[in-house]
Amino acid sequence: MSQAIPNPAMPRETGNARSTAARVGTASMLGTFIEFYDFTCYGFLVVYMAPLFFPSDDPATGILTSLGVYGVGYLARPLGALFFGRLGDRRGRRFALLVTVIGMGSATTVMGLLPTYGTAGVAAPVLLIAVRMVQGFCAGGEIGGAATLVSESDGGRKRGRFQAVIPLGSSLGVAVSPAIVGVLVTVLGPKDMAHWGWRVPLLLSALMTLAVVMYRVRLDDSPEFRSLAAAEAVERSPVLAALRGHWRMITVSAVLNLVVTMVLGVLVNYMSVYLLSVLGVPALKVYWLSAVCLFLGASGFLVGGWWTDRFGRGSAMLLGYGGAAALIFPLLYGMRAISSGGGWALVGAGALYVLALAFGYAAAPAMYVTLTQAFPTEVRYTAASFAYNAGAVAGGGLTPYLAAQLTESGGPRAAGWLVVAAAVTGVTVMSLLTSGRREPSISGGSIDGPGVSNRITDTDN
């Protein structure tokens, strides 16, 4: 069922289509930058926040509790995906994306102002958990909505390259987090960092958010949504329509993002644990190594976007995950050189790290193109956001546990098998979606059943 809804964002100016797509891509990149900066910053500050919010005689207990709070943010993401998906499919993509970035930035700023346990007692950790859940809730509506807005504004050309800016923004956000923490640790020292310096990276989010909001508020909504609203064809219940009519493709898309999350989870999240806990590399060195390598490896998104447009999604997945799987074990062995070697050992291991990240990142744009092409306009924001976040929760939640279990039973490099397994799964699923024909269809009963107009085509970029 559909009902008439006033269009919340009618165009103020028409402009060149390419210029419009570039502005939308920039706005989406900035939004995902803020999302991942805000969402991951807490992880790099856990060592300082744990004793302040979860005091314990055993420091490890406080850190583990704080890491549990980190996971709480993931649990709220699917709920946020449904809420903001409905908002975006009914009120417009631009409006929903403004609310997500304001909510995310506000929650992070509030986290930087929270009283500690010594001041507020048990209320302090309760407030921290609540703010972390708000972060996750708002993050649930960002990437799926950004990918939707970009796909509906790219004019059908260079789709992979335009979609690549979304994970590029998230990667830069993840890279900037440890860089800022590293600078503060260097300038302030451990004592001041533990006393008040941990608040600074969180409070910086207020300035970043303001800049993104000022940029996004000047954008128009996507042409597809404006046409939908003008025709009074906005879906009345996008959540029900998406879950009932497209659950098979939501599941397939969620599996693709689970694969992406697992590969990058090992390369990004487990790598820092491996360096800190297994190899005993000093924390400051790990911060800077992570920041530099993430910055350099982010170029893989651009290469992957170009490759997707030029050669198709199946080959982009094969290139990205094949390269990551081939490099993961040499990388894990090479990282050992950091703890025992000199500067050249660090450079060599860092080069391996950058290559592995670049290959892993190269596959991501193919998944984003698939995510946005898989669903019709009426429910695209809802379905894409929920599929993305369902995969992120599963991949983000399972990867640390599985990596720890493999490390305990099979040695410090056994976690590399997660990358291999995820790579095989991702390439297989994408091959099934894009094999056999030049323009293979997933509609007409094969995935979502009859009457569904969405298609997955390996060359429609």
Secondary structure, DSSP 8 states (H G I E B T S, - for coil): -B-----S---S----HHHHHHHHHHHHHHHHHHHHHHHHHHHHHHHHHHHHHS--SSHHHHHHHHHHHHHHHHHTHHHHHHHHHHHHHHH-HHHHHHHHHHHHHHHHHHHHH---HHHHTTHHHHHHHHHHHHHHHHHTTHHHHHHHHHHTTSTTSSHHHHHHHHHHHHHHHHHHHHHHHHHHHHHHHHHHIIIIITHHHHHHHHHHHHHHHHHHTT----HHHHHHHHTT--BS-HHHHHHHHSHHHHHHHHHHHHHHHHHHIIIIIIHHHIIIIIS---HHHHHHHHHHHHHHHTHHHHHHHHHHHHH-HHHHHHHHHHHHHHHHHHHHHHHHHHHHS-HHHHHHHHHHHHHHHHHHHHTHHHHHHHHHHTS-GGGHHHHHHHHHHHHHHHHHHHHHHHHHHHHHHH-TTTTHHHHHHHHHHHHHHHHHHH-SSSS---TTTTSS-TT------SS--
